[in-house]
Amino acid sequence: MAPNTATPSDSVAQSEVMASLDDDGRTERLIIADTTADKAWLSVPVSGSVALQDWQ
């Protein structure tokens, strides 16, 4: 587990976060979204992301 991770408390609503790779033929993008909230998503080019092993 990563240090400094947040844990939900009883007073905080639970969220559901999903990630997906979108390839429209021009640029492959990583999309991360909270499916329990409107407009709670972000999209970045995969070329600008970091491999999980590099975060450890």
C-alpha positions in Angstrom: 0.0 0.0 0.0 1.1 3.5 -0.7 1.9 5.7 2.3 -0.4 8.7 3.1 -3.5 7.1 1.5 -6.9 8.4 2.6 -9.5 6.1 4.2 -13.1 7.0 4.1 -14.8 7.9 7.4 -18.4 7.3 8.3 -19.3 10.9 7.5 -17.9 10.8 4.0 -19.9 9.4 1.1 -18.4 6.4 -0.7 -17.2 7.0 -4.3 -16.5 4.5 -7.1 -13.5 5.4 -9.2 -12.8 3.8 -12.5 -9.9 4.1 -15.0 -10.0 3.4 -18.7 -7.7 3.7 -21.8 -9.4 5.5 -24.7 -7.8 5.2 -28.1 -9.6 7.3 -30.7 -7.0 6.6 -33.3 -5.0 9.8 -32.8 -4.0 9.9 -29.1 -4.3 7.2 -26.5 -5.6 8.8 -23.3 -6.0 7.6 -19.7 -9.4 8.5 -18.2 -10.1 8.4 -14.5 -13.6 9.1 -13.3 -15.7 9.0 -10.1 -18.9 7.4 -11.2 -20.8 8.7 -8.2 -20.3 12.4 -9.0 -21.2 14.6 -12.0 -18.3 16.0 -13.9 -15.7 14.3 -11.6 -13.2 13.0 -14.2 -9.9 13.7 -15.8 -8.2 12.7 -19.0 -4.5 12.8 -19.8 -2.4 11.5 -22.7 -0.9 8.1 -21.9 2.4 9.5 -23.1 2.4 11.9 -20.1 1.7 9.1 -17.5 4.1 7.2 -15.3 4.3 3.5 -15.1 3.1 2.0 -11.8 6.5 0.5 -11.1 8.1 4.0 -11.3 5.8 5.1 -8.5 6.9 2.5 -6.1 
